[in-house]
Amino acid sequence: MRLVALFSVLLLVALVVFGFVALTLLRRTLVQEVDSQLRSAAETIVINSVNALPNPGGPGPIPTDYAVVIANLDGSVAWQSASGATAAFPDVGDLSLGHVQEQSRHPYTVGSEDGPVRWRVVAGPVVRDGAPIATAAVALPLTSVEATMSEMRTWLLVVSAAVLAGAAGAGYVVVRRSLRPLRRIESTAAAIAGGDLSQRVPPEPPTTEVGSLSRSLNMMLGQVEASFAQRTASERRMQRFVSDASHELRTPLAAMRGYAELYRLGGIPDDDVPQVMERLERESVRMGSLVNDLLALARLDEGRGLRLGQVDLAQLAADAAEDLRAIDPARTVRVEAPDADGDGWAVEGDADQLRQVMLNLIGNVASYTPAGSPVELVLARPTADAVVLEVVDHGPGIAPDDAARVFDRFYRVETSRSRSAGGSGLGLAIVAAIVGAHGGAVSVVPTPDGGTTVRIELPVRPGRSAS
């Protein structure tokens, strides 16, 4: 209703301005016609009237509607006459020679001596033999002009009222129909405010403003829904992470507290104290390792920038092979890095974090594959913009169902990874987080002859800048 009222007010103002301009132009045109008529007849009328001055009772005929006033040079009226068309007589004012000369025969408007009629008057000196002998004024009533203006005002009022009423009615219908999609948007917004993020605004023609608004709102709602879904999933992961972390930390802490209380109560013989201290040390080391892994994941989750530099993956693989040989001298470790063009096996990355990836992978190989089983570290370049590093073992392998989850935090393959073996279930999660921070991808596939292959693909240059 406010839009209709505003539209009606603006239309009313426009009609008033239009009516004022139309009436002003019409009056000007009508008055100009009267002035033209007055000028063309004034000279003849004045000559006829002046010729009758010696016999004021018998002047020549005066045309219908005209009034004539003859005055002496001092302005005193010598003779005046009007036709019988109107009973009123124009109040021509001062007709002295000086005042009349100032008028310069320009028409002007005056009232009546007695009555509401207005007149258009032209005045000037009467010259005989080159000298002024009198002054004269000829007038025409503006009765027809006023009648035309009154009729015009009436019709303008009637037409304006009809236009205003019709426009207001049509505007009301159009506004209600135009606002119907906005009401649907309002209903959708209310449903979303109530918690139903799946609601969408009904589509409208994209060429209209409402259609463009609906499309933008639907895009925004899709992003909001996706953001809420991500937040919900993140909250669930965090809850599970906190629960798992609490459970993992509870075990070594409970063991350490139990041994401490037993020692305090004197329940540990002196001969067993070294073994108890050794057990406490192992539990503290295990708990420290778990805390370090949690801190590493927390830093990665915060998205801290990488300290980028040129990293030679061939050298990184060679160092990892030496570390694995030091852990298990009986194991055969082979590095396969064919000759590469250009920069060889160099990528742009964080050397410390990529070294952590290799340490976690060879640690898993050492812990969960049979001692002395062979391992290959294979480098390949599938494209000019990517390098692939595979850690291939020939152990018992990982079942397909477990392979899809080994990069989840605290997930263990129970048949091969137990707390007694020292695994926290965070090693591969850290690997996935570091590789993801470099813009790469990591996956687990079966080794053709039995075992597990961890495949890491890294871009030569990460897609994000380091800080």
Secondary structure, DSSP 8 states (H G I E B T S, - for coil): -HHHHHHHHHHHHHHHHHHHHHHHHHHHHHHHHHHHHHHHHHHHHHHHHHHTTTSTTS-----TT-EEEEE-TTS-EEEEEE-TT-S--B------HHHHHHHTT--EEE-BSSSS--EEEEEEEEEETTEEEEEEEEEEE-HHHHHHHHHHHHHHHHHHHHHHHHHHHHHHHHHHHHHHHHHHHHHHHHHHHTT-TT-------TTSHHHHHHHHHHHHHHHHHHHHHHHHHHHHHHHHHHHHHHHHHHHHHHHHHHHHHHHHTT-S-GGGHHHHHHHHHHHHHHHHHHHHHHHHHHHHHTT-----EEEEHHHHHHHHHHHHHHH-TTS-EEEE----STTTTEEEE-HHHHHHHHHHHHHHHHHHS-TT--EEEEEEEEETTEEEEEEEE-SS---HHHHTTTTSTT---TTT--GGGT--S-HHHHHHHHHHHTT-EEEEEE-TTSSEEEEEEEESS-SS---
